[in-house]
Amino acid sequence: MSVLRDRQVVLGVTGSVACYKAADLASKLVQQGANVDVVMTDAAREFITPFTFRALTGRLVFTNMFEPVTDLAEEHVEVARRADIVVIAPASATTLARLAHGLADDFLALTVLATKAPVLIAPAMDSNMWEAAATRANVELLRSRGFSFVGPAEGRLASGRMGTGRLAEVADILGAIVVELAKRGDLAGRRIVVSAGGTREPIDPVRFISNRSTGKMGFAVAEAARDRGAEVTLITTTRALPIPYGVKVVDVSTVAEMRRAVLEATEDADVLVMAAAVSDFRPAEVAAEKIKKREGGLVLELRENEDFFHEVPDRVIKVAFAAETQDVVANARLKPLSHGHLDLICANDVSAEDSGFAVDTNRVTILDAEGGVEELPLLTKYEVAHRILDRVVGLLASRSPEKA
């Protein structure tokens, strides 16, 4: 279900020690189903050979506008026309200057001039070069023309010095590519709030009450929504998972913190997906100091945490998860679906070994307010997320057809 499947990606590679990362990027693009045309500058070939990219992509590599490698009449124009996106990684200071001033003296510059596709630039250079007034002016000029940038990152440079100029991590470049391609997705322009992880209710400064939720389902929903063009806010109790590139993150711990963050984020949101496992109970009192062992053990008085779905604006489409261990559908129906507080409930058996907590797959039954029941087979959580978002897209269209 990759956004990159069957997409035409032009990968421009320029002269930089970071060229070896471009090989990794090309490989990962191919693994996700993209068709990758690599265009190399003369300087890039001083660092890495075209054969490397040909082996990784299974396609011819373009290097010289005067030495065609195909029977296309104008290779740079044809490559540019069929591109869904042009990615330049690494992009040297020389290339930034060349693009900013509209030069057309090599294959890559010609391709960028000829394309109507979005252009994503991942710079890599010495920190002094990146901070130079000429480079900054070129970057701002390119931004004003609609070019997008990812990085550069801060860290150890090829010179051994520390500074800003490292090529962005390949995972971030891939995320930025997806964000660019998703701008025409069926959730483009929508704001979606997703909660993830298990809340923690403190007993004392050391201990807390929680559950087995790892946040994987919520993170999958956030990533899938991003991949369909949504502006996503992820409210999470965990940072143990990689944050999807381009997703806004709000860290919380307790139910009270989750409530405040959700209500604030949904003030201007279209959709709320509550994938977090919110604690049903909290200690009546929280000890100021660590509770010591005591004769007779420890008795905790617990108080119920109130649901806060009814506090979310009615215009927001609300999706909840119901983690059950028995009578899954029957127990899920006890949630306030029929009272207008929820639009969809996603019920799953968390006692199963292949679904629920701490695994990458899930088996979900989707209940709607009209009494419909959709049983999904065992799928990856990312696939489950897309099936849920398919339903959300339908609900959005039914409520505001002019925006569908």
Salt bridges, closest charged atoms under 4 A:
ASP24 OD1 - LYS28 NZ 2.69
ASP37 OD1 - ARG59 NE 2.97
ASP37 OD2 - ARG82 NH2 3.10
ASP42 OD1 - ARG45 NH2 2.64
GLU78 OE2 - ARG81 NH1 3.50
ASP105 OD1 - ARG98 NE 2.63
ASP106 OD2 - ARG98 NH1 3.47
GLU140 OE2 - ARG143 NE 3.95
GLU169 OE2 - ARG166 NH2 3.84
GLU180 OE2 - LYS183 NZ 3.01
ASP186 OD2 - ARG228 NH2 2.81
ASP204 OD2 - ARG207 NH1 2.52
ASP227 OD1 - ARG226 NH2 2.74
GLU231 OE2 - ARG191 NE 3.65
ASP251 OD1 - ARG239 NE 3.06
ASP268 OD2 - ARG191 NE 3.96
ASP270 OD1 - ARG190 NH1 3.58
GLU311 OE1 - ARG259 NH2 2.62
ASP343 OD1 - ARG399 NH2 2.29
ASP354 OD2 - ARG363 NH2 3.14
ASP360 OD1 - LYS216 NZ 2.91
ASP368 OD2 - ARG391 NH2 2.87
GLU374 OE2 - ARG387 NH2 3.52
GLU374 OE1 - ARG391 NH1 2.65
ASP390 OD1 - ARG228 NH2 2.78
